[in-house]
């Protein structure tokens, strides 16, 4: 084992700069990846059962839940893609065009209610983003609608955030200490104003760009400096009962089509950014072994992308290693196993293990792009590193 090395010289992954959609699928090692973005992050029983059937017929029978509260099908053969798209259209799960789909990057709190303004703002933003004069935003640029008390999406990826502030809505740029407080009926318009400022201020470079990066070199308009952003609330519990319904987790967000069909027979389903589901209106979960209902389950503390061979970018497998590491993690610590340095499954600082040309790199506290603390490790080497850290510098 080599400790404190220089940064990796592993093969650099190809950065796509956009996320897959239904109308713009992404090729991968196991076929096309087709991502579905349900309106309000919610599937009716008919839609969920229909999706389960489409996965069984045209894709892998293992669907995936994403950190953007979307759902994707993998392993779609190009010959089967047109039939799959027809099925999604019948279920009401398609946008009109691929460019509209790409701009409708809305992350919603799964605990929204009809009365908190989320449906109205979501509809207004959807219309504004589909309008002919909508700004041309990068593929990963997104909006977080987080109007509950307290907000729950601060850790989620977004560029413009909308949160409840008394009886109004606070609209602020990701990473900014201040925002604009406006009445609910002006919230979508104000968010679009901020999106247009982002484009006009040079936030898009070669089709890419994020708000937090722009703020490092550009001051916000005066309007968005009036109201301080409240401190981030405590992290939300990813599973358990809630006022909206029972929240269940799934290992790595993997959802068997049969399970989706069974759950849809019980309740409408909402997708969570923690790669889980809310069973709307139900407060107990069915006894299915793939469902995680205990907030202390070790599987909730590990994140992993598809890895090799499913992803052509990955330099090694990921999920078997993540399962091995889960019970070895100290209480309160999380880990991320990535097949390459893009780190698609998680973008925050944590214990990160990255597949490389020879073995795995380990970053004790960082992202997949951080300089590694150890290189050339296998599973036992990573376990030994964790044990050494436990004995000599316990994680607090």
Secondary structure, DSSP 8 states (H G I E B T S, - for coil): -EES-----S-------S---SSS-EEETTEEEEEE--GGGEE-HHHHHHHHHHHHHHS-SEEEE-TTS-EEEEEE-HHHHHHHHHHHHHTT---SSHHHHHH--EEE-TT--TTTTHHHHHHHHHHHHHSTT-----TT--EEEE-SSS---TTS--SEEEEEETTEEEEEETT-SEEEEE-GGGHHHHHHHHHHHHHHTT--BTTB--HHHHHTT----GGGGSEE---------SSB--SSEEEEEEGGGEEEHHHHHHHHTTS-EEE-TTSEEEEET--S----TTEE--TT-GGGGEEE---TTTSTT-SS--HHHHHHHHTTS-TT--EEEESSTT-TT--SSEEEEEE-SSSEEEEEEE-TTS--SEEEE-HHHHHHHHHHHHHHS---
